[in-house]
Amino acid sequence: MGRYVPHKSNKMTQAREDSLHGLVSRLSIPSIDISVLDCAFTHTSYANEHKSKHIHHNQRLEFLGDAVLDLVIGEYLFKQYPDMSEGSLTKIKAATVCEDSLASVSRTLHLGNYLLLGHGEKASGGNDRNSILADTFESLIGALYITTDFETVRQFVLSHLLTYIKQALEGKRGKDYKTLLQEFVQRDGDKHIVYNLISESGPDHAKTFCMSVSIDGIDYESGSGKSKKIAEQHAAQLTLEKLMAAI
């Protein structure tokens, strides 16, 4: 596959270039074009704030990465589960590459630390927002695809998503964490789960909420988010992970 270079490379500071080289090394990515990687981590809000510099943002790479993810996961499921019906294949693939799964991978890889965001998006916590993190992972896959080769991309994707494929096959993906937590704790009978508001901070247009989980009166983990619902989901996720790790 031929190497791809944007029509106009975004200008990078030395610190930015060093940071991206560090990411390449940490993720063991082979010889990716750093200028394309920089584009993969450039959000539209940042490009819009610097229109005079004609900065390339990551939407096109996101589009490509989405298609590549579908192909890699679809091919894997097709080959590994020859007796699975089309409907089941579609369901498992969708659960594997859903926003929540991809955002979770991005958090694990700390991709939000490398995002270039506009001031407003950054101030409102965009580098930890599920939708932006999921899009960023897709952009990274798009960048890998056009600067390396399909086998490299396939190995990278599967190394980070096999766990999520397994969870989807077990019915643990495609549901929200509050539902998963409820199902987990009620295996041994009815349990009373309560979500409590611990605090809220920040200006009205960009508040951060902190919610905690208690099960039958026992306090567990707390989570934060830009809405009470998001904070509840985060708290449920952390509590579920803690309970599962104790098994």
MIDOSE-1310 file (N, C-alpha, C; in nm, 2 decimals, decimal comma, always signed):
residues 247
mgry	+0,09/-0,12/+0,00/+0,00/+0,00/+0,00/+0,09/+0,12/+0,00; +0,06/+0,22/-0,08/+0,14/+0,34/-0,09/+0,12/+0,43/+0,03; +0,22/+0,50/+0,06/+0,21/+0,59/+0,18/+0,13/+0,72/+0,14; +0,06/+0,77/+0,24/-0,03/+0,88/+0,22/+0,02/+1,00/+0,29
vphk	+0,01/+1,11/+0,23/+0,05/+1,24/+0,30/-0,06/+1,34/+0,28; -0,11/+1,41/+0,38/-0,21/+1,51/+0,36/-0,17/+1,62/+0,26; -0,26/+1,68/+0,20/-0,23/+1,78/+0,10/-0,14/+1,89/+0,16; -0,17/+1,93/+0,28/-0,09/+2,03/+0,35/-0,07/+1,97/+0,50
snkm	+0,05/+1,94/+0,53/+0,08/+1,89/+0,67/+0,06/+2,00/+0,77; -0,01/+1,96/+0,88/-0,02/+2,05/+0,99/+0,12/+2,08/+1,05; +0,15/+2,21/+1,08/+0,27/+2,24/+1,14/+0,27/+2,20/+1,29; +0,38/+2,13/+1,33/+0,39/+2,08/+1,47/+0,51/+2,14/+1,54
tqar	+0,49/+2,17/+1,67/+0,60/+2,21/+1,75/+0,69/+2,08/+1,78; +0,81/+2,11/+1,82/+0,89/+2,00/+1,85/+0,84/+1,91/+1,97; +0,77/+1,98/+2,06/+0,71/+1,91/+2,18/+0,60/+1,82/+2,13; +0,52/+1,87/+2,04/+0,41/+1,79/+1,98/+0,47/+1,67/+1,91
edsl	+0,57/+1,69/+1,83/+0,62/+1,58/+1,75/+0,69/+1,47/+1,85; +0,76/+1,52/+1,95/+0,82/+1,43/+2,04/+0,71/+1,35/+2,12; +0,60/+1,42/+2,15/+0,49/+1,35/+2,22/+0,43/+1,24/+2,14; +0,41/+1,26/+2,01/+0,35/+1,16/+1,92/+0,45/+1,05/+1,89
hglv	+0,58/+1,08/+1,88/+0,68/+0,97/+1,87/+0,67/+0,88/+1,99; +0,65/+0,95/+2,11/+0,64/+0,87/+2,23/+0,52/+0,78/+2,23; +0,41/+0,82/+2,18/+0,29/+0,74/+2,16/+0,32/+0,62/+2,07; +0,38/+0,65/+1,96/+0,41/+0,55/+1,86/+0,50/+0,44/+1,93
srls	+0,59/+0,48/+2,01/+0,68/+0,38/+2,08/+0,60/+0,31/+2,18; +0,52/+0,37/+2,25/+0,44/+0,31/+2,36/+0,34/+0,21/+2,31; +0,28/+0,24/+2,19/+0,18/+0,15/+2,13/+0,25/+0,04/+2,04; +0,38/+0,05/+2,02/+0,45/-0,04/+1,93/+0,40/-0,03/+1,79
ipsi	+0,37/+0,09/+1,74/+0,32/+0,11/+1,61/+0,44/+0,12/+1,51; +0,44/+0,05/+1,40/+0,56/+0,05/+1,31/+0,55/+0,17/+1,22; +0,66/+0,25/+1,21/+0,68/+0,35/+1,11/+0,56/+0,42/+1,05; +0,48/+0,48/+1,14/+0,36/+0,55/+1,09/+0,41/+0,70/+1,06
disv	+0,35/+0,76/+0,97/+0,38/+0,90/+0,93/+0,32/+0,99/+1,04; +0,41/+1,06/+1,11/+0,37/+1,14/+1,23/+0,28/+1,25/+1,19; +0,29/+1,31/+1,07/+0,20/+1,41/+1,02/+0,06/+1,36/+1,01; +0,04/+1,24/+0,97/-0,09/+1,18/+0,96/-0,14/+1,15/+1,10
ldca	-0,06/+1,10/+1,19/-0,10/+1,08/+1,32/-0,14/+1,21/+1,39; -0,07/+1,32/+1,37/-0,11/+1,45/+1,42/-0,25/+1,48/+1,37; -0,28/+1,46/+1,25/-0,41/+1,49/+1,19/-0,51/+1,40/+1,26; -0,48/+1,28/+1,29/-0,58/+1,19/+1,36/-0,62/+1,24/+1,49
ftht	-0,53/+1,32/+1,56/-0,56/+1,37/+1,69/-0,60/+1,51/+1,69; -0,64/+1,56/+1,58/-0,68/+1,70/+1,56/-0,83/+1,71/+1,55; -0,90/+1,76/+1,65/-1,05/+1,77/+1,64/-1,09/+1,89/+1,56; -1,21/+1,88/+1,51/-1,27/+1,99/+1,42/-1,27/+2,12/+1,50
syan	-1,30/+2,11/+1,63/-1,31/+2,24/+1,70/-1,17/+2,31/+1,70; -1,06/+2,24/+1,71/-0,93/+2,30/+1,70/-0,90/+2,36/+1,56; -0,94/+2,29/+1,46/-0,92/+2,34/+1,32/-1,00/+2,46/+1,30; -1,12/+2,46/+1,35/-1,21/+2,58/+1,33/-1,16/+2,70/+1,40
ehks	-1,09/+2,68/+1,51/-1,03/+2,80/+1,58/-0,90/+2,85/+1,51; -0,85/+2,77/+1,42/-0,73/+2,81/+1,35/-0,75/+2,81/+1,20; -0,86/+2,86/+1,15/-0,89/+2,85/+1,01/-0,78/+2,91/+0,92; -0,72/+3,02/+0,97/-0,62/+3,08/+0,88/-0,50/+3,00/+0,86
khih	-0,48/+2,90/+0,94/-0,36/+2,81/+0,93/-0,39/+2,68/+0,84; -0,52/+2,67/+0,80/-0,57/+2,56/+0,71/-0,53/+2,43/+0,77; -0,56/+2,41/+0,89/-0,52/+2,29/+0,97/-0,62/+2,17/+0,93; -0,56/+2,06/+0,90/-0,64/+1,94/+0,87/-0,69/+1,87/+1,00
hnqr	-0,82/+1,84/+1,00/-0,88/+1,77/+1,12/-0,90/+1,63/+1,09; -0,96/+1,55/+1,18/-0,96/+1,41/+1,17/-1,08/+1,34/+1,12; -1,18/+1,42/+1,07/-1,31/+1,36/+1,03/-1,29/+1,26/+0,91; -1,21/+1,29/+0,81/-1,19/+1,20/+0,70/-1,13/+1,07/+0,75
lefl	-1,03/+1,08/+0,84/-0,96/+0,96/+0,89/-1,06/+0,88/+0,98; -1,15/+0,95/+1,05/-1,25/+0,88/+1,13/-1,34/+0,80/+1,04; -1,38/+0,86/+0,93/-1,47/+0,79/+0,83/-1,40/+0,66/+0,78; -1,28/+0,67/+0,74/-1,20/+0,56/+0,69/-1,18/+0,45/+0,80
gdav	-1,15/+0,50/+0,92/-1,12/+0,41/+1,03/-1,25/+0,33/+1,07; -1,36/+0,39/+1,06/-1,49/+0,33/+1,09/-1,51/+0,21/+0,99; -1,48/+0,23/+0,87/-1,50/+0,13/+0,77/-1,40/+0,01/+0,79; -1,27/+0,05/+0,82/-1,17/-0,05/+0,84/-1,20/-0,14/+0,97
ldlv	-1,25/-0,07/+1,07/-1,29/-0,15/+1,19/-1,40/-0,25/+1,16; -1,50/-0,21/+1,08/-1,61/-0,30/+1,04/-1,55/-0,42/+0,97; -1,46/-0,39/+0,88/-1,40/-0,50/+0,80/-1,32/-0,60/+0,89; -1,23/-0,54/+0,97/-1,15/-0,63/+1,05/-1,23/-0,71/+1,15
igey	-1,33/-0,65/+1,22/-1,41/-0,73/+1,31/-1,50/-0,82/+1,24; -1,56/-0,78/+1,13/-1,65/-0,86/+1,05/-1,57/-0,98/+0,99; -1,45/-0,96/+0,94/-1,38/-1,08/+0,89/-1,34/-1,17/+1,00; -1,30/-1,12/+1,12/-1,27/-1,21/+1,23/-1,39/-1,30/+1,27
lfkq	-1,50/-1,23/+1,29/-1,62/-1,31/+1,33/-1,66/-1,41/+1,22; -1,65/-1,37/+1,10/-1,69/-1,46/+0,99/-1,60/-1,59/+0,99; -1,47/-1,57/+1,01/-1,38/-1,68/+1,00/-1,39/-1,77/+1,13; -1,40/-1,70/+1,25/-1,39/-1,77/+1,37/-1,53/-1,84/+1,41
ypdm	-1,64/-1,80/+1,36/-1,77/-1,85/+1,39/-1,85/-1,88/+1,26; -1,80/-1,99/+1,19/-1,86/-2,03/+1,06/-2,01/-2,06/+1,07; -2,06/-2,10/+1,19/-2,20/-2,14/+1,20/-2,29/-2,03/+1,25; -2,23/-1,91/+1,28/-2,31/-1,80/+1,33/-2,39/-1,74/+1,22
segs	-2,52/-1,71/+1,25/-2,61/-1,65/+1,15/-2,57/-1,50/+1,12; -2,62/-1,45/+1,01/-2,59/-1,31/+0,97/-2,63/-1,22/+1,07; -2,75/-1,24/+1,13/-2,81/-1,15/+1,23/-2,72/-1,15/+1,35; -2,67/-1,26/+1,40/-2,59/-1,27/+1,52/-2,45/-1,21/+1,49
ltki	-2,40/-1,23/+1,37/-2,27/-1,17/+1,34/-2,28/-1,01/+1,34; -2,39/-0,96/+1,29/-2,42/-0,82/+1,29/-2,43/-0,76/+1,43; -2,50/-0,84/+1,51/-2,52/-0,79/+1,65/-2,39/-0,79/+1,73; -2,31/-0,89/+1,71/-2,18/-0,90/+1,79/-2,09/-0,79/+1,74
kaat	-2,08/-0,77/+1,61/-2,00/-0,67/+1,55/-2,04/-0,53/+1,60; -2,16/-0,50/+1,60/-2,21/-0,37/+1,64/-2,18/-0,35/+1,79; -2,20/-0,45/+1,87/-2,17/-0,44/+2,01/-2,02/-0,42/+2,04; -1,94/-0,48/+1,95/-1,79/-0,47/+1,97/-1,74/-0,33/+1,93
vced	-1,79/-0,27/+1,82/-1,74/-0,14/+1,78/-1,83/-0,03/+1,82; -1,91/-0,04/+1,92/-2,00/+0,06/+1,96/-1,92/+0,17/+2,03; -1,98/+0,29/+2,04/-1,91/+0,41/+2,10/-1,85/+0,38/+2,23; -1,92/+0,31/+2,32/-1,87/+0,28/+2,46/-1,75/+0,20/+2,45
slas	-1,74/+0,09/+2,37/-1,63/+0,01/+2,36/-1,50/+0,08/+2,31; -1,52/+0,16/+2,20/-1,41/+0,23/+2,14/-1,36/+0,34/+2,24; -1,45/+0,41/+2,31/-1,41/+0,51/+2,40/-1,33/+0,45/+2,52; -1,37/+0,33/+2,56/-1,30/+0,25/+2,66/-1,16/+0,22/+2,62
vsrt	-1,14/+0,18/+2,50/-1,01/+0,15/+2,45/-0,92/+0,28/+2,44; -0,98/+0,39/+2,40/-0,91/+0,51/+2,40/-0,86/+0,55/+2,54; -0,95/+0,53/+2,63/-0,91/+0,57/+2,77/-0,80/+0,48/+2,82; -0,80/+0,35/+2,79/-0,70/+0,26/+2,83/-0,56/+0,30/+2,76
lhlg	-0,57/+0,35/+2,64/-0,45/+0,39/+2,57/-0,41/+0,53/+2,60; -0,49/+0,61/+2,68/-0,47/+0,75/+2,71/-0,46/+0,83/+2,59; -0,55/+0,81/+2,49/-0,55/+0,88/+2,36/-0,59/+1,03/+2,38; -0,68/+1,05/+2,48/-0,73/+1,18/+2,51/-0,62/+1,28/+2,54
nyll	-0,51/+1,23/+2,59/-0,40/+1,32/+2,62/-0,33/+1,38/+2,50; -0,36/+1,32/+2,38/-0,29/+1,37/+2,26/-0,38/+1,45/+2,17; -0,51/+1,47/+2,22/-0,60/+1,54/+2,13/-0,58/+1,69/+2,13; -0,59/+1,75/+2,01/-0,59/+1,90/+2,00/-0,74/+1,94/+1,99
lghg	-0,78/+2,01/+2,09/-0,93/+2,05/+2,09/-0,93/+2,21/+2,10; -1,05/+2,26/+2,05/-1,07/+2,40/+2,07/-1,09/+2,43/+2,22; -1,08/+2,56/+2,25/-1,08/+2,60/+2,39/-1,21/+2,56/+2,46; -1,32/+2,58/+2,39/-1,45/+2,55/+2,45/-1,47/+2,40/+2,47
ekas	-1,43/+2,32/+2,37/-1,44/+2,18/+2,38/-1,35/+2,12/+2,49; -1,23/+2,18/+2,50/-1,13/+2,14/+2,60/-1,18/+2,17/+2,74; -1,24/+2,29/+2,76/-1,29/+2,33/+2,89/-1,40/+2,25/+2,94; -1,48/+2,20/+2,84/-1,60/+2,12/+2,88/-1,57/+1,97/+2,89
ggnd	-1,44/+1,93/+2,89/-1,40/+1,80/+2,91/-1,41/+1,71/+2,79; -1,39/+1,77/+2,67/-1,40/+1,69/+2,55/-1,30/+1,58/+2,54; -1,18/+1,59/+2,60/-1,08/+1,49/+2,59/-1,11/+1,36/+2,67; -1,23/+1,37/+2,74/-1,27/+1,25/+2,81/-1,42/+1,21/+2,78
rnsi	-1,47/+1,27/+2,67/-1,61/+1,25/+2,63/-1,61/+1,13/+2,54; -1,71/+1,04/+2,56/-1,72/+0,91/+2,49/-1,72/+0,93/+2,34; -1,80/+1,02/+2,29/-1,81/+1,04/+2,15/-1,68/+1,08/+2,08; -1,61/+1,17/+2,15/-1,49/+1,22/+2,09/-1,38/+1,11/+2,10
ladt	-1,37/+1,04/+2,21/-1,27/+0,93/+2,23/-1,30/+0,82/+2,13; -1,42/+0,78/+2,11/-1,45/+0,68/+2,01/-1,41/+0,72/+1,87; -1,44/+0,85/+1,84/-1,40/+0,90/+1,70/-1,25/+0,91/+1,69; -1,18/+0,93/+1,80/-1,04/+0,94/+1,80/-0,98/+0,80/+1,77
fesl	-1,03/+0,70/+1,83/-0,98/+0,57/+1,80/-1,00/+0,53/+1,66; -1,12/+0,56/+1,60/-1,14/+0,54/+1,46/-1,04/+0,62/+1,37; -1,01/+0,74/+1,41/-0,92/+0,82/+1,33/-0,78/+0,76/+1,34; -0,74/+0,71/+1,45/-0,61/+0,64/+1,47/-0,61/+0,52/+1,37
igal	-0,71/+0,44/+1,37/-0,72/+0,32/+1,28/-0,71/+0,37/+1,13; -0,78/+0,47/+1,10/-0,77/+0,53/+0,96/-0,62/+0,57/+0,93; -0,56/+0,63/+1,02/-0,42/+0,68/+1,00/-0,33/+0,55/+0,99; -0,35/+0,45/+1,07/-0,27/+0,33/+1,06/-0,29/+0,27/+0,92
yitt	-0,41/+0,26/+0,88/-0,44/+0,19/+0,75/-0,37/+0,26/+0,63; -0,37/+0,39/+0,62/-0,32/+0,46/+0,51/-0,17/+0,47/+0,51; -0,11/+0,45/+0,63/+0,04/+0,47/+0,64/+0,12/+0,34/+0,67; +0,05/+0,23/+0,70/+0,12/+0,10/+0,72/+0,06/+0,00/+0,62
dfet	+0,00/-0,10/+0,67/-0,07/-0,20/+0,58/-0,18/-0,27/+0,65; -0,26/-0,35/+0,58/-0,38/-0,40/+0,64/-0,35/-0,50/+0,75; -0,24/-0,58/+0,74/-0,21/-0,68/+0,84/-0,17/-0,61/+0,97; -0,10/-0,50/+0,96/-0,06/-0,43/+1,08/-0,18/-0,37/+1,15
vrqf	-0,28/-0,32/+1,07/-0,40/-0,27/+1,13/-0,48/-0,38/+1,19; -0,49/-0,49/+1,12/-0,57/-0,60/+1,17/-0,52/-0,65/+1,31; -0,39/-0,66/+1,32/-0,33/-0,71/+1,45/-0,35/-0,61/+1,56; -0,34/-0,48/+1,52/-0,35/-0,37/+1,62/-0,50/-0,37/+1,67
vlsh	-0,59/-0,38/+1,58/-0,73/-0,37/+1,62/-0,77/-0,49/+1,71; -0,73/-0,61/+1,66/-0,77/-0,73/+1,74/-0,70/-0,74/+1,87; -0,58/-0,69/+1,88/-0,51/-0,69/+2,01/-0,58/-0,60/+2,12; -0,66/-0,50/+2,07/-0,72/-0,41/+2,16/-0,87/-0,44/+2,17
llty	-0,93/-0,52/+2,08/-1,07/-0,54/+2,08/-1,12/-0,68/+2,10; -1,02/-0,78/+2,11/-1,06/-0,92/+2,14/-1,14/-0,93/+2,27; -1,10/-0,86/+2,37/-1,17/-0,86/+2,50/-1,32/-0,82/+2,48; -1,34/-0,72/+2,40/-1,47/-0,66/+2,38/-1,56/-0,76/+2,29
ikqa	-1,49/-0,83/+2,20/-1,56/-0,93/+2,12/-1,61/-1,04/+2,21; -1,52/-1,08/+2,30/-1,56/-1,19/+2,40/-1,68/-1,14/+2,49; -1,67/-1,02/+2,53/-1,78/-0,96/+2,62/-1,91/-0,96/+2,54; -1,90/-0,92/+2,41/-2,02/-0,91/+2,32/-2,08/-1,05/+2,31
legk	-1,99/-1,15/+2,29/-2,04/-1,29/+2,27/-2,11/-1,34/+2,40; -2,06/-1,29/+2,51/-2,12/-1,33/+2,64/-2,24/-1,24/+2,68; -2,28/-1,15/+2,59/-2,39/-1,06/+2,62/-2,36/-0,95/+2,71; -2,23/-0,92/+2,73/-2,19/-0,82/+2,83/-2,16/-0,68/+2,76
rgkd	-2,18/-0,68/+2,63/-2,17/-0,55/+2,55/-2,30/-0,51/+2,49; -2,32/-0,39/+2,47/-2,44/-0,34/+2,41/-2,55/-0,31/+2,51; -2,51/-0,33/+2,64/-2,60/-0,29/+2,75/-2,52/-0,18/+2,83; -2,60/-0,09/+2,90/-2,53/+0,01/+2,98/-2,48/-0,05/+3,11
yktl	-2,39/+0,02/+3,17/-2,32/-0,03/+3,29/-2,42/-0,04/+3,41; -2,51/+0,04/+3,42/-2,61/+0,03/+3,53/-2,69/-0,10/+3,52; -2,73/-0,13/+3,40/-2,80/-0,26/+3,37/-2,71/-0,38/+3,40; -2,58/-0,37/+3,36/-2,49/-0,48/+3,38/-2,46/-0,50/+3,53
lqef	-2,45/-0,39/+3,60/-2,42/-0,40/+3,75/-2,54/-0,46/+3,82; -2,66/-0,42/+3,78/-2,78/-0,47/+3,84/-2,79/-0,62/+3,82; -2,76/-0,66/+3,69/-2,77/-0,81/+3,66/-2,66/-0,88/+3,74; -2,55/-0,82/+3,76/-2,44/-0,89/+3,83/-2,47/-0,91/+3,98
vqrd	-2,51/-0,81/+4,04/-2,53/-0,82/+4,19/-2,66/-0,89/+4,22; -2,75/-0,90/+4,13/-2,88/-0,97/+4,16/-2,88/-1,12/+4,12; -2,76/-1,17/+4,09/-2,75/-1,31/+4,06/-2,78/-1,40/+4,19; -2,76/-1,34/+4,31/-2,78/-1,41/+4,43/-2,90/-1,36/+4,50
gdkh	-2,99/-1,29/+4,43/-3,11/-1,24/+4,49/-3,12/-1,09/+4,48; -3,24/-1,04/+4,52/-3,26/-0,89/+4,50/-3,16/-0,81/+4,58; -3,11/-0,71/+4,52/-3,02/-0,61/+4,59/-3,08/-0,47/+4,56; -3,06/-0,39/+4,66/-3,11/-0,25/+4,64/-2,99/-0,16/+4,60
ivyn	-3,00/-0,11/+4,48/-2,89/-0,02/+4,43/-2,94/+0,12/+4,43; -2,86/+0,21/+4,49/-2,89/+0,35/+4,49/-2,77/+0,44/+4,44; -2,80/+0,54/+4,36/-2,70/+0,63/+4,31/-2,72/+0,76/+4,38; -2,62/+0,81/+4,45/-2,63/+0,94/+4,52/-2,54/+1,05/+4,47
lise	-2,59/+1,17/+4,46/-2,51/+1,28/+4,42/-2,41/+1,32/+4,53; -2,28/+1,32/+4,50/-2,18/+1,36/+4,60/-2,15/+1,51/+4,59; -2,13/+1,55/+4,46/-2,10/+1,69/+4,45/-2,12/+1,73/+4,30; -2,13/+1,86/+4,28/-2,13/+1,92/+4,15/-2,05/+2,04/+4,15
sgpd	-1,97/+2,06/+4,04/-1,88/+2,18/+4,04/-1,88/+2,24/+3,90; -1,82/+2,36/+3,88/-1,81/+2,42/+3,75/-1,92/+2,51/+3,72; -1,90/+2,59/+3,62/-2,01/+2,69/+3,58/-2,13/+2,61/+3,52; -2,24/+2,68/+3,51/-2,37/+2,62/+3,47/-2,35/+2,55/+3,33
hakt	-2,28/+2,61/+3,24/-2,27/+2,56/+3,10/-2,17/+2,44/+3,09; -2,09/+2,41/+3,20/-1,99/+2,30/+3,20/-1,98/+2,24/+3,33; -2,08/+2,20/+3,39/-2,08/+2,14/+3,52/-2,02/+2,00/+3,52; -1,96/+1,96/+3,63/-1,91/+1,82/+3,65/-1,98/+1,76/+3,77
fcms	-2,04/+1,65/+3,75/-2,12/+1,58/+3,86/-2,04/+1,46/+3,91; -2,05/+1,44/+4,04/-1,99/+1,32/+4,10/-2,10/+1,24/+4,17; -2,12/+1,11/+4,13/-2,22/+1,02/+4,18/-2,16/+0,90/+4,24; -2,22/+0,85/+4,35/-2,16/+0,73/+4,41/-2,27/+0,62/+4,40
vsid	-2,22/+0,49/+4,42/-2,31/+0,38/+4,42/-2,31/+0,31/+4,56; -2,43/+0,28/+4,60/-2,44/+0,20/+4,73/-2,53/+0,08/+4,70; -2,49/-0,04/+4,75/-2,57/-0,16/+4,73/-2,60/-0,22/+4,86; -2,73/-0,22/+4,89/-2,78/-0,26/+5,02/-2,72/-0,19/+5,13
gidy	-2,71/-0,05/+5,11/-2,66/+0,03/+5,21/-2,50/+0,04/+5,22; -2,43/-0,04/+5,14/-2,29/-0,03/+5,15/-2,23/+0,05/+5,03; -2,15/+0,15/+5,06/-2,10/+0,24/+4,96/-1,99/+0,17/+4,88; -1,99/+0,19/+4,75/-1,89/+0,14/+4,66/-1,82/+0,25/+4,59
esgs	-1,81/+0,24/+4,46/-1,73/+0,34/+4,38/-1,80/+0,47/+4,35; -1,73/+0,57/+4,32/-1,79/+0,70/+4,27/-1,74/+0,73/+4,13; -1,82/+0,80/+4,05/-1,78/+0,83/+3,92/-1,82/+0,98/+3,89; -1,76/+1,03/+3,78/-1,79/+1,17/+3,75/-1,82/+1,18/+3,60
gksk	-1,89/+1,29/+3,57/-1,93/+1,32/+3,43/-1,99/+1,45/+3,41; -2,02/+1,49/+3,29/-2,08/+1,61/+3,25/-2,23/+1,62/+3,27; -2,29/+1,51/+3,32/-2,43/+1,50/+3,35/-2,44/+1,39/+3,46; -2,56/+1,40/+3,53/-2,58/+1,30/+3,64/-2,58/+1,16/+3,58
kiae	-2,64/+1,14/+3,46/-2,65/+1,01/+3,40/-2,52/+0,95/+3,36; -2,43/+1,04/+3,31/-2,30/+1,00/+3,27/-2,22/+0,96/+3,39; -2,23/+1,04/+3,50/-2,16/+1,01/+3,63/-2,21/+0,88/+3,69; -2,34/+0,85/+3,68/-2,39/+0,72/+3,73/-2,34/+0,61/+3,65
qhaa	-2,33/+0,62/+3,52/-2,27/+0,51/+3,44/-2,13/+0,49/+3,47; -2,05/+0,59/+3,50/-1,91/+0,58/+3,53/-1,90/+0,51/+3,67; -1,98/+0,55/+3,76/-1,98/+0,49/+3,90/-2,01/+0,34/+3,89; -2,11/+0,31/+3,80/-2,16/+0,17/+3,79/-2,05/+0,09/+3,72
qltl	-1,98/+0,15/+3,62/-1,87/+0,08/+3,56/-1,76/+0,04/+3,65; -1,71/+0,14/+3,73/-1,60/+0,12/+3,83/-1,64/+0,02/+3,94; -1,77/+0,03/+3,98/-1,82/-0,07/+4,08/-1,82/-0,21/+4,02; -1,87/-0,22/+3,90/-1,88/-0,35/+3,84/-1,74/-0,41/+3,82
eklm	-1,64/-0,33/+3,77/-1,51/-0,38/+3,75/-1,44/-0,42/+3,88; -1,47/-0,35/+3,99/-1,42/-0,39/+4,12/-1,48/-0,52/+4,17; -1,61/-0,54/+4,16/-1,67/-0,66/+4,20/-1,63/-0,78/+4,12; -1,61/-0,76/+3,99/-1,57/-0,87/+3,90/-1,43/-0,91/+3,93
aai	-1,34/-0,81/+3,96/-1,20/-0,84/+3,99/-1,19/-0,92/+4,12; -1,29/-0,91/+4,21/-1,28/-0,98/+4,34/-1,33/-1,12/+4,33; -1,38/-1,16/+4,22/-1,43/-1,30/+4,21/-1,31/-1,40/+4,21
